[in-house]
Amino acid sequence: MVSEASEIFKGCDGENVYCTTMIRSERIQKFVEEIWAWYSRHKRTLPWRDLTIKDDAERAYRILVSEVMLQQTQVSRVIVIYKRFLRQFPRLQDLARASNRDVIMAWRGMGYNSRALRLRDATKTIANAYRGHFPQDIESLRSIPGIGPYTAAALLNFAFNIPTPCLDTNIRRILHRTFFGPEKADGTWRVDDKKLLKVVGEALHVATQACHPEGSRLCGSRRSPLRLRSLTMTQPGSSRTGDMRHMKYDAANWHAALMDFGSLVQTKSNPKWNICPLTAKGIMKTNSENFPLPSVRPVHRSLGEGGSPLSSVLREPGRYIGSTFVPNRIFRGRIVEALRDVPEGLTLSELGKRICIDWSPPEQHEWLSGLLEKLKRDSLLSMRKQQYILAH
C-alpha cells in the first residue's frame, strides 16, 4: 500500500512513461517551480494587472471591478467592457454615486446584470462606511454586501499583495488535479474545499518565499531553496524580454500565474496535456490516461407551468423554444437589453414579442410576469404608466 509520504504517479515525457516518487512537500516545491517557470514565458498582459496606481483605494477599486466582471464572463469580453466602464466611472466615488440606470447601461454586453448593482452597492458601502478606503482584512471585506469569499481574497492578493489562500475555478482545478487527482466523470470534485485550501495555503507560502537564483533566502524548507531557472520572460504583444530574476515572486503574480495556467493549459474540458509541464514531469496526479471523459446524461422533459416543457436534469428554470432549452436567466438578460434601447419603456406584451420568437400571450403571460417581477425585486426594472423601464 502506498502512503501519502511516498506516492507513485506516472508522468509523460514525449514517448516515454516513467514513475516518480515524492512526498507532498517535494511535490509542492516542484509544482511551484514549474508554475513560476511557465508564467515567466506565458504571462498575459491584462489591463487590471501590474497597476502602478499609488492610491490604495483607487487601485483596489479597479481590481474589484475586474473581479466582478470576470465572474462567468470570458476575459476577451471583459477587457473591452472594463476599459469602457472605467471611462464612465473612473473613480470609486463616481460609481458609488451612480444611478441604477446608469450602471445597467454601462454594463451592456456583460450579462448577469444584477452583478453591476451589487458592484455599485459595494462601492457605496466602502465610500460611506469606510470613508472611501478598502479594509485590508478578510473579515471586514467579506462583511461588505456584494463581496464574497473569493473576491475578498482576490482584493488582498492583487490590490494589496497580502498573501491570502483562495479558490476560484482555475485554482481549484489545477490544485485538485495536481495533488488529489482528476475530478469525477460528472465534473464534481473528490476532495472538498477545506482540504484543498490547506494545500493552496502551503503552495502560496512556498511560492511567495521564492528568491532570486543567486539569492540566499530559502523557500519551502530550510534545506532546499526553490530552484528557479533563469529563463527568458517575454510579455505577450511586446518585444520586451527579461529573466526570472526580475520577476516579483509575490501573491499577485502567483495567483495570476495559476489563473493563466488554468485558462491556457489545464482547461476544464480539454486540457492541453502535450504542453503541460506538470504532467510531463510527473508532478500532476492527473494525465491523459486517467482524465475522465465527460459523462453524457439523457435529457428528460417534463411539463412545467403553462404546459411548457422543463428539464428534470437541468436544475435552473426555463422553457423550451422548439427543441432548445433556454434558461430564464437568458430571457431576463434579453428583457434588460431590450429596455436599454427603449428609454420610454415597453409593455409586457411588447417585451414578450421582443424576447420570444414563439410569443403566445395566453400561455406565457404568467411566466413573463414572473420574470419581470423578479427583475423589479432585483432593482433592475421599475414601472411607469403600465410600461416597464430600467430602474433609476
C-alpha positions as CSV (number, residue, x, y, z in Angstrom):
1,M,0.0,0.0,0.0
2,V,1.4,3.4,-1.0
3,S,1.3,6.1,1.7
4,E,0.9,9.9,1.3
5,A,4.7,10.3,2.0
6,S,5.7,8.0,-0.9
7,E,3.1,8.2,-3.6
8,I,4.0,6.9,-7.1
9,F,2.5,8.5,-10.1
10,K,3.1,8.3,-13.8
11,G,4.4,11.2,-15.9
12,C,5.0,11.5,-19.6
13,D,7.9,12.9,-21.5
14,G,7.3,12.5,-25.2
15,E,7.0,8.8,-25.9
16,N,8.4,7.8,-22.5
17,V,6.3,7.0,-19.5
18,Y,8.1,6.9,-16.1
19,C,7.2,6.9,-12.4
20,T,8.1,9.4,-9.8
21,T,8.0,9.1,-6.0
22,M,7.8,12.2,-3.9
23,I,6.4,13.4,-0.6
24,R,3.9,16.2,-0.6
25,S,6.3,18.9,0.3
26,E,8.5,17.9,-2.6
27,R,5.5,17.9,-4.9
28,I,4.6,21.4,-3.7
29,Q,8.1,22.7,-4.3
30,K,8.3,21.2,-7.8
31,F,4.8,22.5,-8.6
32,V,5.7,26.0,-7.6
33,E,9.0,25.9,-9.6
34,E,7.2,24.8,-12.7
35,I,4.3,27.3,-12.4
36,W,6.7,30.2,-12.0
37,A,8.9,29.0,-14.9
38,W,5.8,28.6,-17.1
39,Y,4.5,32.0,-16.1
40,S,7.8,33.7,-16.9
41,R,7.2,32.7,-20.6
42,H,3.5,33.0,-20.9
43,K,2.2,35.7,-18.6
44,R,-0.8,37.5,-20.1
45,T,-0.9,41.3,-20.3
46,L,-4.3,42.4,-18.9
47,P,-5.4,46.0,-18.1
48,W,-6.1,45.2,-14.4
49,R,-2.6,43.7,-13.8
50,D,0.6,45.4,-12.7
51,L,-1.2,48.6,-11.8
52,T,1.1,51.4,-11.0
53,I,-1.6,53.5,-9.2
54,K,-0.2,54.6,-5.8
55,D,-3.5,55.3,-4.2
56,D,-4.6,52.1,-2.4
57,A,-8.3,52.7,-2.8
58,E,-8.3,53.5,-6.5
59,R,-6.0,50.5,-7.2
60,A,-8.3,48.2,-5.2
61,Y,-11.4,49.8,-7.0
62,R,-10.0,48.7,-10.4
63,I,-9.3,45.2,-9.0
64,L,-12.8,45.0,-7.6
65,V,-14.4,46.0,-11.0
66,S,-12.3,43.4,-12.8
67,E,-13.1,40.6,-10.4
68,V,-16.8,41.2,-10.5
69,M,-16.7,41.4,-14.3
70,L,-14.7,38.2,-14.6
71,Q,-17.4,36.2,-12.8
72,Q,-18.8,33.9,-15.5
73,T,-17.6,36.1,-18.4
74,Q,-14.8,35.5,-20.8
75,V,-11.6,37.5,-20.4
76,S,-11.7,38.8,-24.0
77,R,-15.1,40.4,-23.5
78,V,-14.2,41.8,-20.1
79,I,-11.1,43.6,-21.5
80,V,-13.3,45.7,-23.8
81,I,-16.1,46.5,-21.3
82,Y,-13.7,47.0,-18.3
83,K,-12.0,49.9,-20.2
84,R,-15.3,51.4,-21.2
85,F,-16.8,51.1,-17.7
86,L,-13.8,52.9,-16.2
87,R,-14.1,55.7,-18.7
88,Q,-17.6,56.3,-17.4
89,F,-16.8,55.6,-13.7
90,P,-13.0,56.3,-13.3
91,R,-13.1,56.5,-9.5
92,L,-14.8,54.7,-6.7
93,Q,-16.8,57.7,-5.8
94,D,-18.1,58.0,-9.3
95,L,-19.6,54.5,-9.3
96,A,-20.9,54.9,-5.7
97,R,-23.0,57.9,-6.7
98,A,-24.3,56.3,-10.0
99,S,-28.0,55.6,-10.5
100,N,-29.2,52.1,-11.2
101,R,-30.0,53.0,-14.8
102,D,-26.5,54.5,-15.5
103,V,-24.8,51.4,-14.1
104,I,-27.1,49.0,-16.1
105,M,-26.4,50.9,-19.2
106,A,-22.7,50.9,-18.7
107,W,-22.8,47.1,-18.0
108,R,-24.1,46.4,-21.5
109,G,-22.6,43.4,-23.1
110,M,-21.7,41.7,-19.9
111,G,-24.8,39.7,-18.9
112,Y,-25.8,38.8,-15.3
113,N,-26.9,42.4,-14.8
114,S,-27.5,42.1,-11.1
115,R,-23.7,41.9,-10.7
116,A,-23.5,45.5,-11.8
117,L,-25.8,46.7,-9.0
118,R,-24.0,44.6,-6.4
119,L,-20.7,46.1,-7.5
120,R,-22.2,49.6,-7.2
121,D,-23.6,48.8,-3.8
122,A,-20.2,47.5,-2.6
123,T,-18.5,50.8,-3.7
124,K,-21.3,52.7,-1.9
125,T,-20.6,50.8,1.3
126,I,-16.8,51.4,1.0
127,A,-17.4,55.1,0.3
128,N,-19.8,55.6,3.2
129,A,-18.9,53.1,5.9
130,Y,-15.1,53.1,5.3
131,R,-14.7,56.7,4.0
132,G,-13.5,55.5,0.6
133,H,-10.8,53.2,2.0
134,F,-10.8,49.5,1.4
135,P,-10.3,47.5,4.6
136,Q,-7.3,45.2,4.4
137,D,-8.5,42.2,6.4
138,I,-10.6,39.3,5.1
139,E,-13.4,39.6,7.7
140,S,-14.1,43.3,7.0
141,L,-14.0,42.8,3.3
142,R,-16.4,39.9,3.5
143,S,-18.8,41.9,5.6
144,I,-19.4,44.3,2.6
145,P,-22.5,43.4,0.6
146,G,-21.5,42.2,-2.8
147,I,-18.1,41.0,-1.8
148,G,-17.9,37.2,-1.4
149,P,-15.1,35.0,0.0
150,Y,-13.1,34.7,-3.3
151,T,-13.4,38.4,-4.2
152,A,-12.3,39.4,-0.7
153,A,-9.2,37.2,-1.0
154,A,-8.5,38.5,-4.6
155,L,-8.6,42.1,-3.3
156,L,-6.0,41.2,-0.7
157,N,-3.8,39.4,-3.2
158,F,-4.0,41.6,-6.2
159,A,-4.6,45.1,-4.7
160,F,-2.5,44.9,-1.5
161,N,-0.2,42.0,-2.2
162,I,-1.2,40.3,1.1
163,P,-0.8,36.5,0.6
164,T,-4.3,35.0,1.1
165,P,-5.3,31.5,0.1
166,C,-8.3,31.4,-2.2
167,L,-10.1,29.2,-4.6
168,D,-11.6,30.1,-7.9
169,T,-12.5,27.7,-10.7
170,N,-9.0,27.7,-12.3
171,I,-7.1,27.4,-9.0
172,R,-9.4,24.7,-7.7
173,R,-9.0,22.7,-11.0
174,I,-5.2,23.0,-11.1
175,L,-4.6,22.2,-7.4
176,H,-7.1,19.3,-7.3
177,R,-5.6,17.7,-10.5
178,T,-2.1,18.1,-9.2
179,F,-2.4,17.0,-5.6
180,F,-5.6,14.8,-5.5
181,G,-6.1,13.5,-9.0
182,P,-8.8,14.1,-11.6
183,E,-12.3,15.2,-11.0
184,K,-15.2,12.7,-11.3
185,A,-16.8,11.9,-14.6
186,D,-19.7,14.2,-13.7
187,G,-17.4,17.1,-13.1
188,T,-17.6,17.2,-9.3
189,W,-14.6,17.1,-7.1
190,R,-13.3,14.2,-5.0
191,V,-11.9,16.5,-2.2
192,D,-13.8,19.3,-0.5
193,D,-12.6,22.9,-0.5
194,K,-11.5,22.7,3.2
195,K,-8.9,20.1,2.4
196,L,-7.9,21.7,-0.8
197,L,-7.4,25.1,0.8
198,K,-4.8,23.7,3.1
199,V,-2.6,22.7,0.1
200,V,-3.4,26.1,-1.5
201,G,-2.0,27.8,1.5
202,E,1.1,25.6,1.6
203,A,1.8,26.3,-2.1
204,L,1.2,30.0,-1.6
205,H,3.7,30.1,1.3
206,V,6.4,28.4,-0.8
207,A,5.6,30.5,-3.9
208,T,5.9,33.8,-2.1
209,Q,9.1,32.9,-0.3
210,A,10.8,32.4,-3.7
211,C,14.1,34.2,-4.2
212,H,16.5,35.1,-7.0
213,P,18.6,32.2,-8.2
214,E,21.8,33.7,-6.7
215,G,20.0,34.9,-3.5
216,S,20.4,33.5,-0.1
217,R,16.7,33.1,1.1
218,L,15.5,29.6,1.4
219,C,12.0,28.6,0.3
220,G,9.7,25.7,1.3
221,S,12.2,24.2,3.7
222,R,15.4,25.4,5.4
223,R,17.4,22.9,3.4
224,S,16.2,23.4,-0.1
225,P,15.7,26.8,-1.9
226,L,13.4,27.0,-4.9
227,R,15.4,26.1,-8.0
228,L,14.2,29.0,-10.1
229,R,15.8,28.8,-13.5
230,S,16.9,31.9,-15.3
231,L,14.5,31.7,-18.2
232,T,13.7,34.4,-20.7
233,M,10.4,36.2,-19.9
234,T,8.5,37.5,-22.9
235,Q,5.4,39.6,-22.4
236,P,2.7,38.7,-25.0
237,G,2.3,41.5,-27.5
238,S,5.6,43.1,-26.5
239,S,9.2,42.7,-27.6
240,R,10.5,43.4,-24.1
241,T,12.2,40.4,-22.6
242,G,13.7,39.8,-19.2
243,D,14.5,36.9,-16.9
244,M,13.1,35.3,-13.8
245,R,15.4,37.3,-11.6
246,H,13.5,40.5,-12.4
247,M,10.0,39.0,-11.8
248,K,8.3,39.6,-8.5
249,Y,7.5,36.4,-6.6
250,D,4.6,37.9,-4.8
251,A,0.9,37.0,-4.1
252,A,-0.4,39.0,-7.0
253,N,1.8,37.3,-9.6
254,W,1.4,33.8,-8.1
255,H,-2.4,33.9,-8.4
256,A,-2.2,35.4,-11.8
257,A,0.1,32.6,-12.8
258,L,-2.4,30.0,-11.6
259,M,-5.2,31.7,-13.4
260,D,-3.3,31.9,-16.7
261,F,-2.2,28.3,-16.4
262,G,-5.8,27.2,-15.8
263,S,-7.1,29.3,-18.7
264,L,-4.4,28.3,-21.2
265,V,-3.2,24.8,-20.3
266,Q,-5.3,23.0,-17.6
267,T,-8.7,23.9,-19.1
268,K,-11.9,22.4,-17.9
269,S,-12.8,20.0,-20.6
270,N,-9.8,19.7,-22.9
271,P,-6.6,20.1,-21.0
272,K,-3.5,20.5,-23.2
273,W,-1.6,17.5,-22.0
274,N,1.1,17.8,-24.7
275,I,2.3,21.2,-23.4
276,C,1.6,20.7,-19.6
277,P,4.9,20.7,-17.7
278,L,3.3,19.3,-14.6
279,T,2.2,16.1,-16.3
280,A,5.4,15.9,-18.4
281,K,7.4,15.7,-15.2
282,G,5.1,13.5,-13.1
283,I,4.2,16.3,-10.7
284,M,0.4,16.3,-11.5
285,K,-1.5,13.3,-10.5
286,T,-3.9,13.7,-13.4
287,N,-2.9,12.9,-17.0
288,S,-4.5,12.0,-20.3
289,E,-4.8,8.3,-19.2
290,N,-6.8,8.9,-16.0
291,F,-8.7,12.0,-17.0
292,P,-12.4,11.1,-17.2
293,L,-14.4,11.6,-20.3
294,P,-17.5,13.8,-19.6
295,S,-20.5,11.7,-18.7
296,V,-23.4,12.0,-21.1
297,R,-26.7,12.1,-19.4
298,P,-30.1,11.9,-21.3
299,V,-32.3,15.0,-21.0
300,H,-35.8,14.0,-19.9
301,R,-38.6,16.5,-20.4
302,S,-41.5,17.2,-18.1
303,L,-44.2,19.7,-18.3
304,G,-43.9,22.9,-16.2
305,E,-46.3,25.8,-15.6
306,G,-48.5,26.6,-18.6
307,G,-47.6,23.4,-20.3
308,S,-44.1,24.5,-21.0
309,P,-41.7,21.5,-21.1
310,L,-39.0,21.7,-18.4
311,S,-35.9,19.6,-18.0
312,S,-35.7,17.3,-15.0
313,V,-31.9,17.3,-15.4
314,L,-31.3,21.0,-15.9
315,R,-31.7,22.5,-12.4
316,E,-32.3,26.1,-13.4
317,P,-35.8,27.1,-14.5
318,G,-36.6,28.0,-18.1
319,R,-38.6,26.8,-21.1
320,Y,-38.1,25.2,-24.5
321,I,-38.3,27.0,-27.7
322,G,-38.7,24.3,-30.2
323,S,-36.2,21.7,-29.2
324,T,-33.8,24.1,-27.5
325,F,-33.9,24.7,-23.7
326,V,-33.5,28.4,-22.8
327,P,-32.9,29.2,-19.1
328,N,-34.9,32.0,-17.6
329,R,-31.7,34.0,-17.0
330,I,-31.2,34.3,-20.7
331,F,-34.7,35.8,-21.0
332,R,-34.1,38.2,-18.1
333,G,-30.9,39.4,-19.9
334,R,-32.9,39.9,-23.1
335,I,-35.5,41.9,-21.2
336,V,-32.8,44.3,-19.8
337,E,-31.2,44.5,-23.2
338,A,-34.5,45.4,-24.9
339,L,-35.2,48.2,-22.4
340,R,-31.7,49.7,-22.8
341,D,-32.7,50.7,-26.3
342,V,-36.2,52.0,-25.4
343,P,-35.9,54.5,-22.6
344,E,-39.6,55.3,-22.7
345,G,-40.4,51.7,-21.7
346,L,-42.3,48.7,-23.1
347,T,-45.5,46.9,-22.1
348,L,-45.4,43.2,-21.1
349,S,-46.8,42.2,-24.5
350,E,-44.2,44.3,-26.4
351,L,-41.4,42.7,-24.3
352,G,-42.8,39.2,-25.0
353,K,-42.7,39.8,-28.7
354,R,-39.1,41.1,-28.5
355,I,-37.6,38.3,-26.4
356,C,-39.6,35.3,-27.6
357,I,-39.9,34.2,-31.2
358,D,-42.8,32.0,-30.2
359,W,-44.6,34.6,-28.0
360,S,-48.1,33.4,-27.2
361,P,-49.8,35.7,-24.6
362,P,-52.4,33.3,-23.3
363,E,-49.8,30.6,-22.5
364,Q,-46.8,32.7,-21.5
365,H,-48.3,35.8,-19.8
366,E,-47.9,34.4,-16.3
367,W,-44.4,33.1,-17.0
368,L,-43.2,36.5,-18.3
369,S,-44.9,38.4,-15.4
370,G,-42.9,36.3,-13.0
371,L,-39.6,37.2,-14.8
372,L,-40.5,40.9,-14.7
373,E,-41.4,40.8,-11.0
374,K,-38.0,39.2,-10.2
375,L,-36.2,41.9,-12.1
376,K,-38.2,44.5,-10.2
377,R,-37.2,42.9,-6.9
378,D,-33.6,42.9,-8.0
379,S,-33.9,46.7,-8.6
380,L,-33.2,46.3,-12.3
381,L,-36.6,47.4,-13.5
382,S,-39.5,49.7,-12.5
383,M,-42.9,50.5,-13.9
384,R,-44.2,53.8,-15.3
385,K,-47.8,54.0,-16.7
386,Q,-48.1,50.3,-17.3
387,Q,-44.7,50.2,-19.0
388,Y,-41.5,48.6,-17.8
389,I,-38.4,50.7,-17.8
390,L,-34.9,50.4,-16.4
391,A,-34.7,51.3,-12.7
392,H,-33.5,54.7,-11.8
